[in-house]
Amino acid sequence: MSLRHRFLVYLVVLHVIFAASAAYGLRHQPIWFIAIEVFFVLSLAVGLRLVRSFFGPLESIRSGRTFLREGDLTTRFPLTGQEDMDQLVAVYNQMVDSLREQRIQNEEQEHLLQKVMAESPGGVITLEVDGRVASVNPAAANLLTVAPNDLIGR
């Protein structure tokens, strides 16, 4: 059972117990009974509103987790008006912006490296950590007289 459901069950059980005790104890004074029942209904409504305002932003956090897991760094969240949640949203938005900028920078560097390797007159072969050929530029392929795709992965 989720925290939200446990909190709602607690809220409902608490108010049912209070309502039952009020009905039992104030059976002989209907005016007080009505006043207490109105108080319980208002209290339950306020409690439900608090649950909604507390757990609503958690849905944003869950969706943010999903966006990050999928690699979506373009989604930003709007401020909610709740100070604590707004601080969390600001940190999330800042983190996503930073990750997006780093991704763009890495892609630009990768693109530049590929252009430099392709145009280099010297033969360049890059290896993976395990010693397998990761890439071969055209000059290296000419020197070895093989197609670059024949070397990759060997």
CNS distance restraints for C-alpha pairs under 8 A (distance, minus, plus):
assign (resid   1 and name CA) (resid   5 and name CA) 6.27 0.50 0.50
assign (resid   1 and name CA) (resid   6 and name CA) 6.54 0.50 0.50
assign (resid   2 and name CA) (resid   6 and name CA) 6.25 0.50 0.50
assign (resid   3 and name CA) (resid   7 and name CA) 6.06 0.50 0.50
assign (resid   4 and name CA) (resid   8 and name CA) 6.21 0.50 0.50
assign (resid   4 and name CA) (resid  51 and name CA) 7.39 0.50 0.50
assign (resid   4 and name CA) (resid  55 and name CA) 6.84 0.50 0.50
assign (resid   5 and name CA) (resid   9 and name CA) 6.04 0.50 0.50
assign (resid   6 and name CA) (resid  10 and name CA) 6.09 0.50 0.50
assign (resid   7 and name CA) (resid  11 and name CA) 6.12 0.50 0.50
assign (resid   7 and name CA) (resid  51 and name CA) 7.71 0.50 0.50
assign (resid   8 and name CA) (resid  12 and name CA) 6.13 0.50 0.50
assign (resid   8 and name CA) (resid  48 and name CA) 7.46 0.50 0.50
assign (resid   8 and name CA) (resid  51 and name CA) 7.49 0.50 0.50
assign (resid   9 and name CA) (resid  13 and name CA) 5.97 0.50 0.50
assign (resid  10 and name CA) (resid  14 and name CA) 5.96 0.50 0.50
assign (resid  11 and name CA) (resid  15 and name CA) 6.27 0.50 0.50
assign (resid  11 and name CA) (resid  44 and name CA) 7.19 0.50 0.50
assign (resid  11 and name CA) (resid  47 and name CA) 7.02 0.50 0.50
assign (resid  12 and name CA) (resid  16 and name CA) 6.07 0.50 0.50
assign (resid  12 and name CA) (resid  44 and name CA) 7.40 0.50 0.50
assign (resid  13 and name CA) (resid  17 and name CA) 6.13 0.50 0.50
assign (resid  14 and name CA) (resid  18 and name CA) 6.28 0.50 0.50
assign (resid  15 and name CA) (resid  19 and name CA) 5.97 0.50 0.50
assign (resid  15 and name CA) (resid  40 and name CA) 6.45 0.50 0.50
assign (resid  15 and name CA) (resid  44 and name CA) 6.86 0.50 0.50
assign (resid  16 and name CA) (resid  20 and name CA) 6.04 0.50 0.50
assign (resid  17 and name CA) (resid  21 and name CA) 6.15 0.50 0.50
assign (resid  18 and name CA) (resid  22 and name CA) 6.06 0.50 0.50
assign (resid  18 and name CA) (resid  40 and name CA) 7.66 0.50 0.50
assign (resid  19 and name CA) (resid  23 and name CA) 6.11 0.50 0.50
assign (resid  19 and name CA) (resid  36 and name CA) 7.90 0.50 0.50
assign (resid  19 and name CA) (resid  37 and name CA) 6.51 0.50 0.50
assign (resid  19 and name CA) (resid  40 and name CA) 6.91 0.50 0.50
assign (resid  20 and name CA) (resid  24 and name CA) 6.15 0.50 0.50
assign (resid  21 and name CA) (resid  25 and name CA) 5.92 0.50 0.50
assign (resid  22 and name CA) (resid  26 and name CA) 5.65 0.50 0.50
assign (resid  22 and name CA) (resid  27 and name CA) 7.93 0.50 0.50
assign (resid  22 and name CA) (resid  33 and name CA) 6.49 0.50 0.50
assign (resid  22 and name CA) (resid  36 and name CA) 7.01 0.50 0.50
assign (resid  22 and name CA) (resid  37 and name CA) 7.70 0.50 0.50
assign (resid  23 and name CA) (resid  27 and name CA) 5.73 0.50 0.50
assign (resid  23 and name CA) (resid  33 and name CA) 6.50 0.50 0.50
assign (resid  26 and name CA) (resid  30 and name CA) 6.85 0.50 0.50
assign (resid  26 and name CA) (resid  32 and name CA) 6.79 0.50 0.50
assign (resid  26 and name CA) (resid  33 and name CA) 5.62 0.50 0.50
assign (resid  27 and name CA) (resid  33 and name CA) 7.09 0.50 0.50
assign (resid  29 and name CA) (resid  33 and name CA) 6.38 0.50 0.50
assign (resid  30 and name CA) (resid  34 and name CA) 6.11 0.50 0.50
assign (resid  31 and name CA) (resid  35 and name CA) 6.29 0.50 0.50
assign (resid  32 and name CA) (resid  36 and name CA) 6.03 0.50 0.50
assign (resid  33 and name CA) (resid  37 and name CA) 6.09 0.50 0.50
assign (resid  34 and name CA) (resid  38 and name CA) 6.13 0.50 0.50
assign (resid  35 and name CA) (resid  39 and name CA) 6.27 0.50 0.50
assign (resid  36 and name CA) (resid  40 and name CA) 6.22 0.50 0.50
assign (resid  37 and name CA) (resid  41 and name CA) 6.21 0.50 0.50
assign (resid  38 and name CA) (resid  42 and name CA) 6.16 0.50 0.50
assign (resid  39 and name CA) (resid  43 and name CA) 5.96 0.50 0.50
assign (resid  40 and name CA) (resid  44 and name CA) 5.99 0.50 0.50
assign (resid  41 and name CA) (resid  45 and name CA) 6.16 0.50 0.50
assign (resid  42 and name CA) (resid  46 and name CA) 6.14 0.50 0.50
assign (resid  43 and name CA) (resid  47 and name CA) 6.04 0.50 0.50
assign (resid  44 and name CA) (resid  48 and name CA) 6.10 0.50 0.50
assign (resid  45 and name CA) (resid  49 and name CA) 6.18 0.50 0.50
assign (resid  46 and name CA) (resid  50 and name CA) 6.15 0.50 0.50
assign (resid  47 and name CA) (resid  51 and name CA) 6.20 0.50 0.50
assign (resid  48 and name CA) (resid  52 and name CA) 6.21 0.50 0.50
assign (resid  49 and name CA) (resid  53 and name CA) 6.12 0.50 0.50
assign (resid  50 and name CA) (resid  54 and name CA) 5.92 0.50 0.50
assign (resid  51 and name CA) (resid  55 and name CA) 5.88 0.50 0.50
assign (resid  52 and name CA) (resid  56 and name CA) 5.52 0.50 0.50
assign (resid  53 and name CA) (resid  57 and name CA) 7.17 0.50 0.50
assign (resid  54 and name CA) (resid  58 and name CA) 7.35 0.50 0.50
assign (resid  55 and name CA) (resid  59 and name CA) 6.84 0.50 0.50
assign (resid  56 and name CA) (resid  60 and name CA) 7.22 0.50 0.50
assign (resid  57 and name CA) (resid  61 and name CA) 6.60 0.50 0.50
assign (resid  57 and name CA) (resid  80 and name CA) 7.71 0.50 0.50
assign (resid  57 and name CA) (resid  85 and name CA) 7.04 0.50 0.50
assign (resid  58 and name CA) (resid  62 and name CA) 6.26 0.50 0.50
assign (resid  59 and name CA) (resid  63 and name CA) 6.18 0.50 0.50
assign (resid  60 and name CA) (resid  64 and name CA) 6.01 0.50 0.50
assign (resid  60 and name CA) (resid  77 and name CA) 7.68 0.50 0.50
assign (resid  61 and name CA) (resid  65 and name CA) 6.20 0.50 0.50
assign (resid  62 and name CA) (resid  66 and name CA) 6.37 0.50 0.50
assign (resid  63 and name CA) (resid  67 and name CA) 6.17 0.50 0.50
assign (resid  64 and name CA) (resid  68 and name CA) 6.20 0.50 0.50
assign (resid  65 and name CA) (resid  69 and name CA) 6.10 0.50 0.50
assign (resid  66 and name CA) (resid  70 and name CA) 6.19 0.50 0.50
assign (resid  67 and name CA) (resid  71 and name CA) 6.18 0.50 0.50
assign (resid  67 and name CA) (resid  72 and name CA) 4.99 0.50 0.50
assign (resid  67 and name CA) (resid  73 and name CA) 7.15 0.50 0.50
assign (resid  67 and name CA) (resid  75 and name CA) 7.44 0.50 0.50
assign (resid  68 and name CA) (resid  72 and name CA) 5.71 0.50 0.50
assign (resid  68 and name CA) (resid  73 and name CA) 6.72 0.50 0.50
assign (resid  73 and name CA) (resid  96 and name CA) 5.52 0.50 0.50
assign (resid  73 and name CA) (resid  97 and name CA) 7.24 0.50 0.50
assign (resid  73 and name CA) (resid  99 and name CA) 7.15 0.50 0.50
assign (resid  73 and name CA) (resid 100 and name CA) 5.71 0.50 0.50
assign (resid  74 and name CA) (resid  96 and name CA) 7.47 0.50 0.50
assign (resid  74 and name CA) (resid  97 and name CA) 7.93 0.50 0.50
assign (resid  74 and name CA) (resid 100 and name CA) 7.49 0.50 0.50
assign (resid  75 and name CA) (resid  96 and name CA) 7.99 0.50 0.50
assign (resid  76 and name CA) (resid  92 and name CA) 7.94 0.50 0.50
assign (resid  76 and name CA) (resid  93 and name CA) 5.54 0.50 0.50
assign (resid  76 and name CA) (resid  96 and name CA) 7.62 0.50 0.50
assign (resid  77 and name CA) (resid  89 and name CA) 6.35 0.50 0.50
assign (resid  77 and name CA) (resid  93 and name CA) 6.73 0.50 0.50
assign (resid  78 and name CA) (resid  89 and name CA) 7.39 0.50 0.50
assign (resid  79 and name CA) (resid  85 and name CA) 7.81 0.50 0.50
assign (resid  79 and name CA) (resid  86 and name CA) 5.28 0.50 0.50
assign (resid  79 and name CA) (resid  89 and name CA) 6.58 0.50 0.50
assign (resid  79 and name CA) (resid  90 and name CA) 7.74 0.50 0.50
assign (resid  80 and name CA) (resid  85 and name CA) 6.80 0.50 0.50
assign (resid  80 and name CA) (resid  86 and name CA) 5.97 0.50 0.50
assign (resid  81 and name CA) (resid  85 and name CA) 7.79 0.50 0.50
assign (resid  81 and name CA) (resid  86 and name CA) 6.57 0.50 0.50
assign (resid  82 and name CA) (resid  86 and name CA) 5.81 0.50 0.50
assign (resid  83 and name CA) (resid  87 and name CA) 6.31 0.50 0.50
assign (resid  84 and name CA) (resid  88 and name CA) 6.54 0.50 0.50
assign (resid  85 and name CA) (resid  89 and name CA) 6.08 0.50 0.50
assign (resid  86 and name CA) (resid  90 and name CA) 6.00 0.50 0.50
assign (resid  87 and name CA) (resid  91 and name CA) 6.29 0.50 0.50
assign (resid  88 and name CA) (resid  92 and name CA) 6.18 0.50 0.50
assign (resid  89 and name CA) (resid  93 and name CA) 6.03 0.50 0.50
assign (resid  90 and name CA) (resid  94 and name CA) 6.04 0.50 0.50
assign (resid  91 and name CA) (resid  95 and name CA) 6.01 0.50 0.50
assign (resid  92 and name CA) (resid  96 and name CA) 6.12 0.50 0.50
assign (resid  93 and name CA) (resid  97 and name CA) 6.11 0.50 0.50
assign (resid  94 and name CA) (resid  98 and name CA) 6.14 0.50 0.50
assign (resid  95 and name CA) (resid  99 and name CA) 6.12 0.50 0.50
assign (resid  96 and name CA) (resid 100 and name CA) 6.00 0.50 0.50
assign (resid  97 and name CA) (resid 101 and name CA) 6.16 0.50 0.50
assign (resid  98 and name CA) (resid 102 and name CA) 6.17 0.50 0.50
assign (resid  99 and name CA) (resid 103 and name CA) 6.08 0.50 0.50
assign (resid 100 and name CA) (resid 104 and name CA) 6.22 0.50 0.50
assign (resid 101 and name CA) (resid 105 and name CA) 6.10 0.50 0.50
assign (resid 102 and name CA) (resid 106 and name CA) 6.05 0.50 0.50
assign (resid 103 and name CA) (resid 107 and name CA) 6.13 0.50 0.50
assign (resid 104 and name CA) (resid 108 and name CA) 6.14 0.50 0.50
assign (resid 105 and name CA) (resid 109 and name CA) 6.17 0.50 0.50
assign (resid 106 and name CA) (resid 110 and name CA) 6.03 0.50 0.50
assign (resid 107 and name CA) (resid 111 and name CA) 6.07 0.50 0.50
assign (resid 108 and name CA) (resid 112 and name CA) 6.16 0.50 0.50
assign (resid 109 and name CA) (resid 113 and name CA) 6.05 0.50 0.50
assign (resid 110 and name CA) (resid 114 and name CA) 6.17 0.50 0.50
assign (resid 111 and name CA) (resid 115 and name CA) 6.31 0.50 0.50
assign (resid 112 and name CA) (resid 116 and name CA) 6.16 0.50 0.50
assign (resid 113 and name CA) (resid 117 and name CA) 6.06 0.50 0.50
assign (resid 114 and name CA) (resid 118 and name CA) 6.02 0.50 0.50
assign (resid 115 and name CA) (resid 119 and name CA) 6.18 0.50 0.50
assign (resid 116 and name CA) (resid 120 and name CA) 5.85 0.50 0.50
assign (resid 117 and name CA) (resid 124 and name CA) 7.00 0.50 0.50
assign (resid 117 and name CA) (resid 137 and name CA) 5.76 0.50 0.50
assign (resid 118 and name CA) (resid 137 and name CA) 5.45 0.50 0.50
assign (resid 118 and name CA) (resid 138 and name CA) 6.20 0.50 0.50
assign (resid 118 and name CA) (resid 139 and name CA) 7.89 0.50 0.50
assign (resid 120 and name CA) (resid 137 and name CA) 7.86 0.50 0.50
assign (resid 120 and name CA) (resid 139 and name CA) 7.10 0.50 0.50
assign (resid 121 and name CA) (resid 139 and name CA) 5.84 0.50 0.50
assign (resid 122 and name CA) (resid 139 and name CA) 5.86 0.50 0.50
assign (resid 122 and name CA) (resid 140 and name CA) 6.99 0.50 0.50
assign (resid 123 and name CA) (resid 136 and name CA) 7.82 0.50 0.50
assign (resid 123 and name CA) (resid 137 and name CA) 6.36 0.50 0.50
assign (resid 123 and name CA) (resid 138 and name CA) 7.27 0.50 0.50
assign (resid 123 and name CA) (resid 139 and name CA) 4.59 0.50 0.50
assign (resid 123 and name CA) (resid 140 and name CA) 3.67 0.50 0.50
assign (resid 123 and name CA) (resid 141 and name CA) 7.42 0.50 0.50
assign (resid 123 and name CA) (resid 143 and name CA) 7.15 0.50 0.50
assign (resid 124 and name CA) (resid 136 and name CA) 6.04 0.50 0.50
assign (resid 124 and name CA) (resid 137 and name CA) 5.63 0.50 0.50
assign (resid 124 and name CA) (resid 139 and name CA) 7.27 0.50 0.50
assign (resid 124 and name CA) (resid 140 and name CA) 5.63 0.50 0.50
assign (resid 125 and name CA) (resid 133 and name CA) 6.99 0.50 0.50
assign (resid 125 and name CA) (resid 134 and name CA) 7.52 0.50 0.50
assign (resid 125 and name CA) (resid 135 and name CA) 5.79 0.50 0.50
assign (resid 125 and name CA) (resid 136 and name CA) 4.63 0.50 0.50
assign (resid 125 and name CA) (resid 137 and name CA) 6.64 0.50 0.50
assign (resid 125 and name CA) (resid 140 and name CA) 6.82 0.50 0.50
assign (resid 126 and name CA) (resid 133 and name CA) 6.01 0.50 0.50
assign (resid 126 and name CA) (resid 134 and name CA) 5.40 0.50 0.50
assign (resid 126 and name CA) (resid 135 and name CA) 5.27 0.50 0.50
assign (resid 126 and name CA) (resid 136 and name CA) 6.62 0.50 0.50
assign (resid 127 and name CA) (resid 131 and name CA) 5.52 0.50 0.50
assign (resid 127 and name CA) (resid 132 and name CA) 5.41 0.50 0.50
assign (resid 127 and name CA) (resid 133 and name CA) 4.44 0.50 0.50
assign (resid 127 and name CA) (resid 134 and name CA) 4.90 0.50 0.50
assign (resid 127 and name CA) (resid 135 and name CA) 7.07 0.50 0.50
assign (resid 128 and name CA) (resid 132 and name CA) 5.24 0.50 0.50
assign (resid 128 and name CA) (resid 133 and name CA) 6.16 0.50 0.50
assign (resid 128 and name CA) (resid 134 and name CA) 5.57 0.50 0.50
assign (resid 132 and name CA) (resid 152 and name CA) 7.35 0.50 0.50
assign (resid 132 and name CA) (resid 153 and name CA) 5.26 0.50 0.50
assign (resid 132 and name CA) (resid 154 and name CA) 5.18 0.50 0.50
assign (resid 133 and name CA) (resid 151 and name CA) 6.40 0.50 0.50
assign (resid 133 and name CA) (resid 152 and name CA) 4.87 0.50 0.50
assign (resid 133 and name CA) (resid 153 and name CA) 5.07 0.50 0.50
assign (resid 133 and name CA) (resid 154 and name CA) 5.62 0.50 0.50
assign (resid 134 and name CA) (resid 152 and name CA) 5.55 0.50 0.50
assign (resid 134 and name CA) (resid 153 and name CA) 6.26 0.50 0.50
assign (resid 135 and name CA) (resid 148 and name CA) 7.55 0.50 0.50
assign (resid 135 and name CA) (resid 152 and name CA) 5.96 0.50 0.50
assign (resid 136 and name CA) (resid 140 and name CA) 6.24 0.50 0.50
assign (resid 136 and name CA) (resid 141 and name CA) 6.57 0.50 0.50
assign (resid 136 and name CA) (resid 148 and name CA) 5.56 0.50 0.50
assign (resid 136 and name CA) (resid 151 and name CA) 7.47 0.50 0.50
assign (resid 136 and name CA) (resid 152 and name CA) 7.23 0.50 0.50
assign (resid 137 and name CA) (resid 141 and name CA) 6.45 0.50 0.50
assign (resid 137 and name CA) (resid 148 and name CA) 7.21 0.50 0.50
assign (resid 138 and name CA) (resid 142 and name CA) 6.17 0.50 0.50
assign (resid 138 and name CA) (resid 148 and name CA) 7.20 0.50 0.50
assign (resid 139 and name CA) (resid 143 and name CA) 6.24 0.50 0.50
assign (resid 140 and name CA) (resid 144 and name CA) 6.15 0.50 0.50
assign (resid 141 and name CA) (resid 145 and name CA) 5.68 0.50 0.50
assign (resid 141 and name CA) (resid 146 and name CA) 5.37 0.50 0.50
assign (resid 141 and name CA) (resid 147 and name CA) 5.91 0.50 0.50
assign (resid 141 and name CA) (resid 148 and name CA) 5.54 0.50 0.50
assign (resid 142 and name CA) (resid 146 and name CA) 6.75 0.50 0.50
assign (resid 146 and name CA) (resid 150 and name CA) 6.79 0.50 0.50
assign (resid 146 and name CA) (resid 151 and name CA) 7.74 0.50 0.50
assign (resid 147 and name CA) (resid 151 and name CA) 7.24 0.50 0.50
assign (resid 148 and name CA) (resid 152 and name CA) 6.60 0.50 0.50
